[in-house]
């Protein structure tokens, strides 16, 4: 209010786009608040030491995320000495995961059966 009265005394009253004298922003000296020259219409901000710059963050966020491999059916051969009802270890060719499977009752050595993995 006092600023408005002072402005009226000198013949200038703050308009809708101006702040009253007591609320005017003070400009900090260049570089004091970490601001650099304008780049693309926006001030460049220096990243903190050891931090990721804004450009690097944008690239990291925009990078596509690889989908985890989905389990799919594949055939497993029963080795000699392994029979129906026995467990054996196999590795999925799609996920790389080690699986413990049980040989089905109708499958014997030298035969194949289907596994999901």
N, C-alpha and C positions, 0 to 999 in steps of 0.2 A: 504494500500500500504506500509506504513512504517513497519507494522508488517511482511509483506512478506519479505521486505528487511532485517529486523532483523533475521527472520527465515533462510534466505539464508546465512547470516553471520555465524551463528552457525551450519550450515550444515543440518538444517531441514526446509523443506518447507512444508507448510500445504497441505495435500492431499485433494481429493474431499470429504472425509468424515470428515475432520477436519475444524474447523473455524480458521481464522487468530487469532493471539494472542490478538488483541484488541477486538475481538468479542466472545472470549471464555466465556461460561456460568459459573457463579459463583455458587457454591453449597451452599444453605442455611443450617444452622444448623438444625439438626433433630427436628421436631416439630414446627419450627418457622413459617411455612406457613400452619399449620394445617394438615400436612401430618403424617400419622401413618405408621406402618410397612406394608410391602407388603402382600397383601392377594389375592391369585389366580393370581399372576403376575401383579397386579395393586396396586397402593398405596391406602391405606384406608384414606379417608378424614373424619374428625370429623364433624358431622352436627352442625350447629349453634344451640345454646340453644333454645328450644321451636319449632324447625323445625322438619319436617318429614325426617327420614333417607332415603338414596337412596333405601334400600331394601324395606322399607314400601311404597315408591313411586311406585316402580316396581310392587308390589303386588296390590296397588290401581289401577294402570293403567291396569293391566292384569285381574282384577276382571270382570266377565261378567256383563253386564248391563241388568237388568230385563226389558223385553218389557212391555210397558203399556198394560193393558188388552184391548182387542178389543171389541167394541160393538157387541152384538149378539142378535138375536131375542129371546124373552121370552113371556110367556103368563101372562096376568093380569086379575084377577077376578074383576068384577064390584060389589062393595058392595051395600047393600040395601040403598035406598034413593038417589042413583046416577043414572042418566039416560043419554040417548043419547045427545051429544053436550056439556055435562058438563065436567069441568076439574077435575082431581084428581092427587094426588102426588103418585108416585111409586118409588121404589129403584131398580136399576139394580142389579141382582145377580152376574153379571160378572164384572162390573166396580165399584159398590158401589155408583154410582152417583144417586142423587135425580133427578127425571124427572117429569115434569108436562105434563100430556097427556090428550087428549080430547077423551071422549068415542065416538066411531063411531055411526052413526045414526041407524045402524041395530043391536046394542047391548044394552041390558038392564040389570037391576040388576040380579045378580046370573049367568050372562053369562061371557065368557072370550073373550079377543081379544089379538092380537099379537102386541108387542111393540119392537122396536129396541133400545137396550141400554146396 
